[in-house]
Structure formats: C-alpha cells, structure tokens
Amino acid sequence: MKVSKQVLLSLVATAILVAPAWARLAPTVIAAQSQPSQPSSSQQSPSQPSPAPAATAAVSGKIAAVSASSLSLTIQQGSDAQTQQFVINSDTKIDGTLAVGAMASVEYRTDSGSQIATHITVQSGS
C-alpha cells in the first residue's frame, strides 16, 4: 500500500511540474503559425522567449540553390535580401519542380539548429 501511495504522489508531482510547460508551449506554437516568418535573432529583444523547437514557420522567396538534400531560398525583406538554408528529407512534401530562380514557399520546423522543410510549394509561372 505504501508503494502505491508513493507512485500516486510521484504522478501528481510530475503533473504539477509539467502542466505549466505545456500551457506555455501552446501560445508559442499558435504565434509561430500566425507569423509569415521568424525575425532574425538580432531583431528579437532579450525579453522575448525563443520559439519552441517543434514550432513551424513559413517563408517565401526565390530558390538560390537546390540539391537532393537541401534548398537555399533568398528572401527579400524590404531592400535587404537574406538567404536561408533548409534541409530536405524523405518527409518533405514538394509541390512543383524545384529549380534555381523559381519562386517558392517553404513551411519548416527548427530541429537541433537546422531548418527542416516540411512542405515546399513552387509557384507556377515563375
């Protein structure tokens, strides 16, 4: 009987500790999905928490380079252009033909510092 009380107490304590982390994650994911792109780290203020690793984001731009395992996209932000690298893997869904110079939209997630493309859509007529 003593062991079952200890197990129950451990489960309750774990739930109390984990619940605030889950509650904080949900608004971060919603905010990341509603923003078209993530600001660069130099634009984030120190008081803003970094996005959760599983959060997704999307950007659009011109394909600068492409290989079987990666994609470089040049994103125009006002008068500044920035190139972002994305990993392409077997889970990446690709709509259209990837070609340098074509316009594309990339949905991605960040995992261990890499931006993993989850869905790439090449705009027709580019």
Secondary structure, 3 states (H helix, E strand, C coil): CHHHHHHHHHHHHHHHHHHHHHHHHHHHHHHHHHCCCCCCCCCCCCCCCCCCCCCEEEEEEEEEEECCCEEEEEEEECCEEEEEEEECCCCCEEECCCCCCCEEEEEEEEECCEEEEEEEEECCCC
